[in-house]
Amino acid sequence: MPAPGVYAFDPVHTFVAFAARHKVVGMVRGRFDDLRGSVMIDDDPASCRVELSIEASSIDTRNRWRDDDLRGDDFFDAARYQTIRYAGTGFAESDGTWSLSGNLTIRAITQVVPVQFTYRGTLRTPGQPDRLGFHCLAATRREDFGMTRDLLDEIGVRSADPDVWIEVDVEALSAEDPIA
């Protein structure tokens, strides 16, 4: 694990991407472009914390019509619920795999969403903040956040299985301010 401290996400080197099932046989991929966050590393992994805030309106699937639809009332409702949040406490390691269980809030609906992650290392450059790297994976269901329009057309049959996969690549810089 990295050295204890607070690390702020570097927004130009941190990426939140997703893939969602589309018309049963395909996947729509996209990303969010406006985000901020931080990670607090403690000597005790159970005390480590992560905070991530994403502007819902920053969704980009490379299709303006679809993006506007996803920002609308049936999906992210970005005019009313401007921020998507993830907050988790406690890193756990099992058989070489690290995980974090946290709360994902979309449209004022909060669900526990576990994240598996890989610590990619620390870059130390004299005169510059330390830079950490993490690769994170999570999965959830759009129905859990009230996004049910055309659901069966998209996923086929109702299931407890995920239909949205989230991938986050984080570069974070050492900071002095605590997690907000």
Buried (B, 14 or more C-beta within 10 A) or exposed (E): BBEEBBBBBBEEEBBBBBBBBBEEEEEBBBBBBBBBBBBBBBEEBEEBBBBBBBBBBBBBBEEEEBBEBBBEEEBBBBEEBEBBBBBBBBBEEEEEEBBBEBEBBBBEEBEEBBBEBEBEEBEEEEEEBBBBBBEBBBBBBBBBBBBBEEBEEBBEEEEEEBBBBBBBBBBBBBBEEEBE
